[in-house]
Amino acid sequence: MFAIDQATGRLTSLGNESTRGQTPRNFAVDPSGNWLLAANQDTSTIVPFRINHQTGHLHPTGHQTQIPNPVCIKLLLV
């Protein structure tokens, strides 16, 4: 996770957040910028996190979806 200095564009590390699974393979941020979905290939899960816009930190929701060996997340807008 990184914070972005709006004046300079400089990134500052905020640390790491576990994806709550093994072998994180891909992630996607929804178009609203409120949610990050992490695909964990070896635990066959997709785990959602809420993005805190003030701090940049990710907050796990406590939910996960079982998907056999996910390797890519694509968001479809309908």
N, C-alpha and C positions, 0 to 999 in steps of 0.2 A: 504494500500500500504506500502511496505517496501523496504528499500535499503539494499543490502547485502554487507558487508565488505568482499572483495575478499580474504584478507589475513587470516581472522579469522572465516568467515562464520556468524558473528554476524549480527542480523537484527536490523534495526533502523526504527521506524515508520515514515512514510511520511504523515500520516493523512488518511482521508477518501475521497472517491469520490462517489457521488450519482449515482445509477444505472439508474436514470431518470424514475423510475417506482415504483410500490408498490410490496412488498413481493419478494425481490430478492431470487430466489430459487436455482440457479446454475450458474456457469460461466465456460468458457473454454478459453484457450489461444491457438491460432492457432500454427501449427508446426514451422512457421517462427519466432514466438515470437513477432510479430509486432502488433497483434490484440487480444483484449479480447472481448468476447461476453458475455453479461449478460442477463439472463432470468428472467423476472419479472412476477411472476405467476398471481397476481391480476390485473395487467393492461394489461395482454396478449401481452407483447412485448418482443422482443429480441433487445438489444441495443449494437451496436459495439463501441469500444473505441480503439484509436491508443495508443500503449505503447511507451513512450519516453524512449529509452534505456540509455540515459545519466542521467536522473533524476529519472526514475522509475514511473513518474506520468502518469496517464491515461488522454487522451484527447477525449471527446465525438465528434463524427463525425457529429451529428445533424440528423442522420438517425435512423430509427427504423423499425422493421418488426413486423406486427401483427400476432401472433400465439396464438390460444386459450389456455390459462392457461399453459404456458410452465413450466415444472418441471425439465428438464434435457437437456443439450446440448451435443450432440455427434458429433464429427468431423469425417467425412468419407474421407479417402484419396483414390483417384482413379487414 
